Each structure stands twice: as structure tokens, then as C-alpha cells.
Amino acid sequence: RWREIVLNASNLWKPICRRLGLGTDKPVKSWRRLYVLHQKRIQILNECCVVDKKFLVGHTKRITVIKCYGRRIVTSSVDRTVRIWNADSSECVVVIGPLNSYAADLELDEALVVAGLHDCTALCWSIEDGERIQMYRGHVQSVLCVDLMKSRNLVATCSLNTIKLWKLFVG
């Protein structure tokens, strides 16, 4: 009898679900069922989907962008740095910055990292040593998106309503 009362007590399950961020987007018929489904999803993720848990420690403020390419991970943070990580060892191999502002977007390939910054510029660096290759100036708003078109030696950048194409090594 008590087991049945506890299992069906929505005033018990609802606060637990709310603390987990569940049931905020639509009406819930069974809070316990929602909790059980959530726990099953978490169990599945822990058992089969997460290959390896690694912690990349170095940024001092909120991370804004993460991009991966091959064995490299590149991150940007409100601390105004861009960091290049070795994905195998979780070691930060290059720190770029402090920059004038933080990045809104990153793009990378085997040799280059390009960042669109909130100071209305985009920058390009060597992925190996973080040496700056080029700065792209000309936007009047934050550069929100960047992309590399290496086959044509171009960098594409955009702000809210402007798209610019730049020669990769000229700017």
C-alpha cells in the first residue's frame, strides 16, 4: 500500500523532475514515468554513447565555441582566449590571446584556425603554434560566422546582414 502511494505521488516526483529540468515544455501526466524515462536515457548514454570522459582544463570563464578536426579540439571563451587541445591527451597545446574580445565562431582544418570575434574582426592562426597569419577587418558588427574555403584560398565571414569573402592570406 505505501509503495503504491509513493510511486503515484505526483507531489513527490514533480519537484524532483523540475530540479532536473524536466517537464517544463508540455503538460505531464505521470511525473514518476517522466523521471524513470530520464534515468533510462542517462543510463543508456553512460553505457554506450560516451566513449571517454575527458576534462579540458584551462579556460577561466564560460566557453562560447568548440570545434573539432582530426585529433585537435579548438575552444573559445569569454576569457578572450582561443585554446587548441590535443584530443588524445586532453592537453592544451596552444593558447592564443588575450584577444580584444571573445569569439562568436571558429572554423579549422589541418593547418589553420579562423575566428569571428565580437570586436568586428576575424583572425586566422596556424593550428600548430598559434602564430597569427591574417586579420580581416571591415565588418561594422560582430563577426558571427566564419568558414574556410581552402580550395579557393578564401575565408567567408558574416555579421548580422553582411557577408564578406576574403583572400585567405591577404585579408
Secondary structure, DSSP 8 states (H G I E B T S, - for coil): -HHHHHHT-HHHHHHHHHHTT-SSSS--S-HHHHHHHHHHHHHHIIIII----------SS-EEEEEEETTEEEEEETTS-EEEEETTT--EEEEE---SS-EEEEEE-SSEEEEEETTSEEEEEETTT--EEEEEE--SS---EEEEEGGGTEEEEE-SS-EEEEETTT-
